[in-house]
């Protein structure tokens, strides 16, 4: 008998950096998933670079036996990966074909995949905060963890706008349904918000994997001098050792102001991911309460040593059945979602989940390569002169393929883009990408 493998599900990691065209149009402008998949197919045929240049996929050691016992295979694909499973084909009376796993998957099975670094380039072009209070690594799941997820996105939703927060350059904020914007301050330091299309972007709410020895950073503006850290389990209880003593409450103080604080919990007293995969008992909360009205609550998982390795940027966990049935990977009787119809078409297709990554948006700063002042007044639609340099009026998206500037009449104009390995510099609350240019007709010096 022939061995038959079928795709159980697929995950696409869609990064704005790689999936933006010269005119600035990108995959997130496309509403329907089927059309996004066609967009990806075109890029694959054109041999366009994708996020797999920077991120690889690995079966966690704790899951190697599960993969072996259920005949699961991890297969890289364009901008993501697929999980295949050995199946038995079952011919139905209507002529269609369904597929039953040869080794059935129980309703509570978890399938984990580590995201591993191939290089550090993604750190320079992926949107993220420069400072995070609790700097965890990514945890993506098809189960609802912090609010209700919307198919096909494995990410948690972006936080709603909060007037009390001092946002950083590039912060992603939700103002209303389908109204997402990113924050920046312009040359006069006035607050501005740039709207962006798409949803399902990875954000701080997805950074749910935390070390058992972690750090917490208080913003200086909060002026916190006394604080208490309390770690609680899924039932809302503080953690205790074998002797019954509370080990998860930490009091700290500093009259000069609290900054970065280290907190450590005995790893043998907690459940760690992926050794113990996501369940109702493995989710913890951290409550941080300080003077001057400071109060924060975080939901998180503790990381096991493997997920804490330097090459790991996070973990994807897919459950067979979850709260939102649109995210299920098997049907009610344990078969694959996929059905091959009598006419040879496949409908429905295997579930395709998406994780979207937004690029950094930086001010592009044109600098003469010999440090000579560039003529002012050039390209006033896009650039402002400053200290012999020319700087874009608004932040621009970093992309692998150079993008053109758009004039008020919607015509396009070429100016150099940052190089693919350019560093991003933070200065006075703004982010810059420097572009060295020669004395030329494009950028004449004074």
C-alpha positions in Angstrom: 0.0 0.0 0.0 1.3 3.4 -0.9 2.1 5.9 1.8 0.0 9.0 1.5 0.8 12.3 3.1 -1.6 15.3 3.0 -1.2 18.9 4.3 -2.8 19.2 7.7 -2.3 23.0 7.8 0.0 25.8 6.6 1.3 28.9 8.3 2.4 32.0 6.3 4.7 34.6 7.8 4.0 37.7 5.7 6.5 40.5 6.1 5.9 44.0 4.7 9.7 44.3 4.1 9.6 41.6 1.5 6.1 41.9 0.2 6.0 45.5 -0.9 6.3 46.5 -4.6 8.1 49.5 -6.1 4.9 51.6 -6.1 4.5 51.0 -2.3 1.6 48.6 -2.8 1.8 45.5 -0.6 0.1 42.2 0.3 -1.8 43.9 3.2 -3.8 46.0 0.7 -5.5 42.7 -0.4 -8.6 41.7 1.6 -9.3 38.1 0.6 -6.9 35.4 1.6 -7.3 33.6 -1.7 -6.0 36.7 -3.4 -3.1 37.0 -1.0 -2.1 33.4 -1.7 -2.2 34.3 -5.5 0.0 37.3 -4.7 2.5 35.0 -2.9 2.4 32.6 -5.8 3.4 35.3 -8.2 6.3 36.4 -6.0 7.5 32.7 -5.7 7.4 32.3 -9.5 9.4 35.6 -9.8 11.9 34.2 -7.3 11.4 37.1 -4.9 13.1 37.0 -1.6 10.9 36.2 1.5 11.1 36.0 5.3 12.5 32.4 5.1 15.8 34.1 4.3 15.9 35.2 7.9 13.7 32.8 9.8 13.8 29.0 9.9 11.5 26.4 11.4 12.3 23.6 13.8 10.5 20.8 15.7 11.1 21.4 19.5 12.8 18.4 21.1 9.9 18.0 23.4 7.7 17.3 20.4 9.9 15.0 18.4 8.2 11.9 19.7 4.7 13.3 18.9 5.8 14.1 15.4 7.2 10.6 15.0 4.1 8.8 16.5 1.6 10.8 14.4 3.7 10.7 11.3 3.9 14.5 11.0 6.3 16.3 8.7 7.5 19.9 8.8 7.9 21.2 5.3 9.2 24.7 4.5 7.2 26.6 1.9 7.4 30.1 0.4 7.0 32.6 3.2 6.3 30.0 5.8 5.9 26.2 6.3 3.4 23.4 6.1 2.7 20.4 8.4 1.9 17.2 6.5 0.5 14.0 8.1 0.2 10.4 6.9 -3.4 9.6 6.0 -5.8 7.0 4.8 -7.9 8.2 1.8 -11.6 7.4 2.1 -13.9 7.5 -0.9 -17.3 8.9 -0.2 -20.6 8.0 -1.9 -20.7 11.3 -3.7 -17.4 10.6 -5.3 -15.4 13.0 -3.1 -12.3 11.8 -1.1 -11.7 12.6 2.6 -8.6 11.9 4.6 -8.3 10.3 8.0 -4.9 10.5 9.8 -3.3 7.0 9.9 -2.6 7.7 13.6 -5.5 9.8 14.8 -5.1 13.2 16.4 -6.9 13.6 19.7 -8.9 16.8 20.2 -6.3 18.2 22.7 -3.2 17.5 20.7 -0.7 20.5 20.4 1.7 20.8 17.4 4.6 23.2 18.2 7.1 24.7 15.8 10.1 26.9 16.9 10.9 30.0 14.9 14.7 30.2 14.7 17.1 32.9 13.6 19.2 32.5 10.4 20.7 36.0 10.9 20.1 39.2 12.8 19.0 41.3 9.8 15.3 41.2 10.7 16.0 43.2 13.9 16.8 46.2 11.8 13.8 46.2 9.5 11.0 44.7 11.6 8.7 47.0 13.5 9.2 46.8 17.3 9.6 49.1 20.3 13.1 50.1 21.4 12.0 49.7 25.0 9.6 47.2 26.4 8.7 46.8 30.1 8.5 43.0 29.8 10.5 41.9 26.8 9.3 38.4 25.9 9.6 36.4 22.7 6.8 35.6 20.3 4.1 33.0 21.1 1.5 32.5 18.4 -1.5 30.1 18.8 -4.8 29.3 17.1 -6.4 29.5 20.6 -7.8 32.7 22.1 -5.4 33.9 24.8 -5.8 37.7 25.0 -9.1 38.5 23.4 -10.9 36.8 20.5 -8.7 36.0 17.4 -9.9 36.6 13.9 -9.3 33.9 11.3 -6.8 33.4 9.7 -4.5 35.4 12.1 -2.6 33.7 14.9 -1.7 37.0 16.4 -3.4 38.9 19.3 -5.0 42.2 18.4 -3.2 45.5 18.8 -4.1 47.6 21.8 -6.6 50.4 21.6 -5.4 54.0 21.8 -4.8 55.2 25.3 -4.3 58.9 25.8 -2.3 58.3 29.0 0.5 56.5 27.1 3.6 58.2 25.8 4.0 56.3 22.6 7.3 55.5 20.9 8.1 56.2 17.2 6.6 53.3 15.3 4.1 52.2 18.0 1.1 50.3 16.5 -2.2 51.4 17.8 -5.9 50.5 17.1 -8.3 53.5 17.1 -11.4 51.6 16.0 -12.4 48.5 14.0 -10.1 48.3 10.9 -8.6 51.6 11.9 -4.9 51.0 12.7 -2.2 53.6 12.8 1.5 54.0 13.7 2.9 56.9 15.8 5.6 59.4 15.0 6.6 63.0 15.8 7.4 65.3 12.9 10.2 67.8 12.5 8.4 70.3 14.8 7.9 67.5 17.3 4.1 67.5 16.7 2.2 64.2 17.2 1.2 62.4 14.0 -0.4 59.1 13.2 0.1 57.2 9.9 -2.8 54.9 9.0 -1.9 51.5 7.6 -3.8 48.7 5.8 -4.1 45.1 6.9 -4.5 43.4 10.3 -3.1 40.5 12.2 0.3 42.2 12.8 2.6 40.7 15.4 2.8 43.1 18.3 3.8 43.3 22.0 0.6 41.3 23.0 2.2 38.4 21.2 5.5 38.5 23.2 4.2 36.0 25.8 7.3 33.8 26.3 9.3 35.0 29.3 12.4 33.7 31.0 12.2 32.3 34.5 14.9 34.9 35.2 13.6 38.1 33.5 13.9 41.8 33.7 11.2 44.5 34.0 11.8 48.1 33.0 9.9 51.1 34.4 9.6 54.1 32.2 11.5 57.1 33.8 8.4 59.3 33.4 6.4 57.0 35.7 8.6 58.1 38.6 8.1 54.8 40.5 10.3 54.5 43.6 8.5 51.6 45.4 6.9 48.5 43.6 5.7 45.0 44.2 5.9 42.2 41.6 3.4 39.4 42.0 3.4 36.3 39.9 0.2 34.2 40.0 -0.8 30.9 38.4 -3.8 30.3 36.2 -6.1 30.0 39.3 -5.0 33.4 40.6 -2.8 32.0 43.4 0.7 33.1 44.3 3.4 30.4 43.9 4.7 28.4 46.9 7.6 26.1 47.5 7.4 22.6 49.0 7.5 24.2 52.5 4.4 26.3 51.7 6.3 29.6 51.5 5.2 32.2 49.0 8.1 32.6 46.4 6.5 34.8 43.8 6.1 38.2 45.5 9.0 40.6 45.2 9.2 44.1 46.8 11.7 46.6 45.4 12.5 50.3 46.1 14.9 53.0 45.1 14.5 56.6 46.2 16.1 57.8 43.0 13.6 56.0 40.9 13.2 52.4 39.7 14.6 51.5 36.3 15.4 48.0 35.1 14.6 45.3 37.8 15.7 41.7 37.6 13.1 39.1 38.8 13.9 35.3 39.2 11.6 32.3 39.9 12.8 28.8 40.5 12.2 27.0 37.1 11.3 23.8 38.9 8.3 25.4 40.5 6.6 26.5 37.3 5.4 25.0 34.0 7.6 25.9 31.0 6.9 26.1 27.3 7.3 23.9 25.2 8.1 21.2 27.7 4.5 21.7 29.0 2.6 23.1 26.1 -0.2 25.6 26.3 -3.1 24.5 28.5 -5.3 26.1 31.2 -2.6 25.7 33.8 0.5 27.0 32.0 -0.6 30.6 31.6 0.7 32.9 34.4 0.1 36.6 35.2 2.5 39.2 36.4 1.0 42.1 38.5 3.2 45.2 38.9 2.0 47.8 41.4 4.0 50.9 42.3 3.6 54.3 43.9 2.3 57.3 41.9 -0.5 55.2 40.5 1.6 52.7 38.6 -0.3 49.4 37.9 0.2 46.9 35.1 -0.9 43.3 34.4 0.7 40.9 31.9 -0.3 37.4 30.8 2.6 35.1 29.8 4.2 31.7 29.6 7.5 30.8 31.1 10.1 29.6 28.5 11.9 26.3 28.7 15.6 26.3 28.0 15.2 25.3 24.3 12.8 28.1 23.6 15.2 30.4 25.4 18.1 29.6 23.1 19.6 32.6 21.4 18.5 31.4 17.9 14.9 31.2 18.9 12.6 34.2 18.3 9.5 32.5 19.3 7.1 29.5 19.1 4.0 28.6 17.2 1.5 26.3 18.8 -1.4 24.8 16.8 -4.1 22.9 18.6 -6.3 20.3 16.8 -9.5 21.9 18.1 -10.0 25.3 19.7 -12.7 27.7 20.9 -13.1 29.3 17.5 -13.9 26.4 15.2 -12.6 28.3 12.1 -9.2 27.6 13.5 -9.7 23.8 13.8 -7.3 21.6 11.8 -9.5 18.4 12.0 -13.3 18.0 11.7 -15.8 16.7 14.2 -14.9 13.0 13.5 -11.1 13.4 13.3 -10.7 13.8 9.5 -8.6 16.5 7.8 -10.5 19.7 6.8 -9.4 19.0 3.2 -11.8 17.3 0.8 -11.0 16.3 -2.8 -14.2 16.8 -4.7 -15.4 14.3 -7.4 -14.3 16.7 -10.2 -10.8 16.7 -8.8 -10.9 20.1 -7.2 -9.9 20.5 -3.6 -12.5 22.3 -1.5 -12.1 23.1 1.3 -8.4 23.4 1.2 -6.1 22.9 4.2 -6.3 25.8 6.8 -3.8 28.5 6.0 -3.0 30.6 9.1 -1.2 34.0 8.8 1.2 35.9 11.0 1.9 39.4 9.7 5.0 41.5 10.4 5.1 45.2 9.8 8.3 46.9 8.7 10.0 49.7 10.5 9.0 53.2 9.3 12.0 55.6 9.6 12.9 59.1 8.5 15.2 58.8 5.6 18.2 61.1 6.0 20.3 61.9 3.0 23.9 62.8 3.9 26.7 63.8 1.5 29.3 61.1 1.6 32.1 63.7 2.2 30.0 65.4 4.9 29.5 68.5 2.8 26.2 70.4 3.0 23.6 69.4 0.4 21.7 72.2 -1.4 18.5 73.0 0.4 15.1 73.3 -1.3 15.5 70.1 -3.2 12.4 67.9 -3.6 10.2 70.0 -1.3 7.3 67.6 -1.8 9.2 64.9 0.2 12.2 66.4 1.9 13.2 69.1 4.5 16.6 70.6 4.7 18.4 70.3 8.1 22.0 71.0 9.1 23.2 70.3 5.5 21.2 67.1 5.2 17.8 66.4 3.6 15.3 64.4 5.7 11.9 63.0 4.6 8.9 64.9 6.0 7.3 61.7 7.2 8.7 58.2 8.0 8.9 55.8 5.2 8.6 52.0 5.2 11.7 49.9 4.9 11.5 47.5 2.0 13.7 44.9 0.2 12.7 46.3 -3.2 13.3 50.0 -3.5 10.1 52.1 -3.5 9.3 55.3 -5.3 8.2 58.6 -3.8 4.7 59.8 -4.7 4.1 63.4 -5.7 0.9 65.4 -4.9 -0.3 64.7 -8.5 0.3 60.9 -7.8 3.2 60.7 -10.2 6.2 58.7 -9.0 9.7 60.0 -8.4 12.9 58.1 -7.7 15.2 58.9 -4.8 17.7 56.4 -3.3 16.4 54.0 -0.7 18.3 52.8 2.4 20.5 49.8 1.7 19.2 46.4 2.7 21.8 46.1 5.6 21.4 49.8 6.7 21.2 50.3 10.5 18.4 52.2 12.2 19.4 55.0 14.5 17.3 56.4 17.3 17.7 60.1 18.1 15.5 62.3 20.2 12.5 59.9 20.0 12.7 59.5 16.2 14.2 56.7 14.1 16.4 57.4 11.1 17.9 55.5 8.2 21.0 57.3 6.8 21.6 57.3 3.1 25.1 58.5 1.9 24.9 60.2 -1.4 27.5 61.7 -3.8 27.6 65.2 -5.1 25.5 64.8 -8.2 22.6 66.3 -10.2 20.3 64.5 -7.7 22.0 65.9 -4.6 24.3 68.8 -5.5 26.3 70.4 -2.7 26.4 74.0 -1.8 
